[in-house]
Amino acid sequence: MEVIPLPDVAERLGQPVTRVHQLIRDGHLLAVRRDGVLGVPTAFLAGDAVVKGLGGTITLLKDNGYNADEILSWLFTADDSLPGTPIDALRGDRGREVKRRAQAMGF
């Protein structure tokens, strides 16, 4: 998983870095620390926006008791029935199916 630093995320989104921090706090994005630098997986960005449906998926998984590491792992783990990974499915406009699966994981 490729990760870019928060200032680069802010530049891509056309927002101040404080807005990126707010997106992370609000659960619309997840950040990881690599070599001491906080960053966001590039797969979470589509051009100059956050991938549609990502925030809702993160919220569903958090509400079901998953922590950030578990959510990242789930988003980037291949699922033959999708096919691909959940983040690939979100990027491919199959968000409804990803959210359905995220919701079902809580039961």
N, C-alpha and C positions, 0 to 999 in steps of 0.2 A: 504494500500500500504506500503510494507516494504521498508525502505530507509537505505542505508549504507553510511557512511562517505566517503568523497573524497579520503583519503589515502587508504581505503580499496578497493575502485574502482580502483585506480591506481595499487594496488597489483594484483587484479584479471586480469587486462588488461596487466600486465607486463610492465607498463609504469610509468614514473615519474608523480607525482601529478600535475606538471606544464602542462603536456600533457592533463590531465583530465580537467584542467581549460580551456585549449585551445579548447577542444572538446565542452565544454559548451559555450564558447564565439562564436564558429563557428556554433552553432546550431545543432550539432550532438547528443548532450545530453541535458537534462534539469535537473536542480538541484532544490531541495527544502530545506528550512531551518526548522529543527526540533530541538527544545530545544536549539536554538542558533548554531546548527551545520549544515553546508551545506552538503547535501548528494544527492545521485542519487537513484531513485527507482531500486530495484534489478531486476524488470521485464525488465529493459532496457538492461540487460546484459545476454548474452548467452555464458556460459563458460568463455573464456578469450577474448571475443569480444563484441562489441556493437551489439544489435539485428539488423540484416540486414533490411534495409529500414526505420529505425527509423529516421535517419537524414533527409532523403528526405521528409518524412511525416511531420516532425517538420517544415522544410522549407516551404512546401506547405501551412501549416496552418498559419505560420507567415506572408507569402506573402498575405494571405487572411485577414489579420488584427487581428488574434487571438493573445492574449498575452500568456505568459508561463502558468499562472494559468488555462486559458481556454483550452489550449492544453493538459495539464495534466488531466483536468477533462474529456475531450473528449476521450483521450486514455484509461482511466480507467472506463468509463461508459459502462455498458452492452448494447449491441445492438442485439436484438433477430434475426435480419436478417443476422448477421455474421456467426454463433452465438458466443456469448461471447463478450469480449471487443476488441477494435481495437488493443491494445497492445498484447492480446492473439493471434489475427489473424496474426499480424506481426511475432510473435514468432512461429506460426504454418505454416509459409511459404505462407501466403495469402496476402502478401504485395501489390500486384497489386490492389486487391479489396480495401484495406485500403486507398491506395493513390488515387484511383478513387473517393472514398467518400470524402476524404479530399479536393481534387480539386473541387468537385461539391459543397462543402460548401461555396465556395466563390461567387457563382452565385446567 
